[in-house]
Each structure stands twice: as C-alpha cells, then as structure tokens.
Amino acid sequence: MVIQVVESIVALVVVAGILRGIFRVVPQGSLGLVQRLGKFRREASPGLVMKVPLIDTLQLVSTKSVTINLDPEPVITADNVSPVIDAYFIYQVVDAKNFTFEIQNPELAIKNIVSATLRSEVGQRKLADVMIHREQINAKLRIDLDEATGNWGIRIVQASIRQVDLPKEMQQAMEAQKKADANKLAAIEQAQGAKESAILEAEGAKQAAIAQAQGEQQAIVLKAEAARQARVLQAEGEALAIEKLAEAQAEAVRLVNQAVLRLAEDESSGWNEDKMRAVLQLKSLEALSAIGQSPSTKIVLPRDLESLAGIVTAIQGVKD
C-alpha cells in the first residue's frame, strides 16, 4: 500500500515536471524569448506558452519602466565651478530580442552615456546657465540616449537632473549676491518712487500755473469786455444826445426861418432900423445854429446876451 502511494507521488512529480517542461506562463508586464538549442526561435506574449522540453528554453524579459538613479558626481562648468549633479533616468524595454542579444549591460551603458553627456553639456555652460536652462540639458540627455539605445530595444522615458548642489563657498557667494541684488532692486524702486513723486509734483505745479494763467486771462478778457461795453454805452448815449441836439437845432432853425419870413412878409411896417436889426439877428442865430451842429462845437452863445433877448422878443412878437 505504501509502495503504491510512493509510486503515485513519483508519477505525479514526473508528470508535473514534464508538463512544466512543456508549458510555461509568461506574466503580464513581461515578454518571453523562446530559444531552441541556444538559438532564438520566437517571442512569446503574456499567457500560456508551450515549448519542447529539454530543447527549448524560455527567458522572461520585463517590459515595465525601470528607474535608475545615478550617483552624484562633480562636474566642472565653463566658469570653473564644481557643482555636484544628481540625475536619474527611466527606461522601458520595447524590443525584448534586441535588449537580450544586442547589449551586455544596458543599465551600465546608459549610466556612462548620461555621465558623459552631463559633463559635456555642463562644461560648455556657466553655472548660472546650468541653473536656469536645466530643461535644455535634460532635452539633450534624452536625445543622446535615444540615439544610443535605439538599437538596444530600449525607450528612454525620461532623463533629468534632479538636483544641483553647490560648494559651500559658492552658496555663500550666491547668498551675498542675492542680498546685493535685493538691495539694488529696493534702491531702484525707491529712486523710481521719488522720480514719479517729483514728476507728479511738477505736473501739479504746472497745472496750477496753467489754471492761474487761464484765470488771469479770463479776468483780463472780462475787464476788457466790460470796458468795451461801457464805451459802447457811452458812445450810444453821446450819439443819442447829438441826435436830440440836432433835432433841437433843426427846430430852432425852422422857427428862425419862419420868423424871418413873417417879418419879410409883414407889409404893415416898413423896413425900418429895428426891423432890419431883428432880421439880421435872426440870421445870426441861424448861422450860430448851423455852427452848433458841427461835431467839434460844444456850446455857441451870442456875444451880446441883450441882442439874444431882443431876438427872442422879436420872435415872440412875430408869433403874436
């Protein structure tokens, strides 16, 4: 009974070994390389794979992304500074056959390429350029790695500088430079503020002077306009007075002419001395009225006021 059990177990082990030699499972995230007597035969996708026992061998190759950290190493920049650069890269196998048969140690090869590229790129740049244009160096890393690893069945997912550590002396110098730049910026901002304040103050003074000048100009214009209006009113008053005076003089001349005509037409009395004197005095009054109408004449009075009184009496007598 025991012998039968042992035989059954041995038979199961043998069968399991045979089945394992015939069937293998390729897990997800891997590819299988089937080799027959040491020669590549085919590539197996994830799943159950059948092979010939003792003749075929199956090698699993991971297709997952792999992250490799480079050891921090010092490099020399164009301005003779020695920063320590910490970088890393991520790669993924896209061709299991080339990855297995074209390169002996792909990770070591990629490390050497990254190190050489970093030394070349950083050596051509100054420290400030390295700190500012880090993405350009990263892009150069990816380009060089893609060109070198294209035949290895590897795709470079990412290659980047993670950190740039500076020497202690350089850090102190940069801190001092940063502080100086901050002080310089503060001084520039203060000077700019003072400049803008002076400009605003000058602009305000300018506007005030302009407003004052405009006010004075308007006052002069208003004063001149008032003087002009006064002169116009005065001229209108003088013109009206002259017009009234002319009307009065015309009326006086008319009355004198009427009085002269009446004396001349009066046949009741002859041309005695009194009548002739009255006519001459009336004509004198007419002449004085004509002279009084001249713009340059202000007041014209007879020299003999008694004669004027006689004329008035004569005129009244004629009217009667």
Secondary structure by P-SEA (a helix, b strand, c coil): caaaaaaaaaaaaaaaaaaaacbbbbcccbbbbbbccccccccccccbbbbbcccbbbbbbbccbbbbbccbbbbbcccbbbbbbbbbbbbbbccccccccccccaaaaaaaaaaaaaaaaaaaccaaaaacaaaaaaaaaaaaaaaaacccccccccccccbbbbcaaaaaaaaaaaaaaaaaaaaaaaaaaaaaaaaaaaaaaaaaaaaaaaaaaaaaaaaaaaaaaaaaaaaaaaaaaaaaaaaaaaaaaaaaaaaaaaaaacccccccaaaaaaaaaaaaaaaaaaaaacccccbbbbccaaaaaaaaaaaaaaac
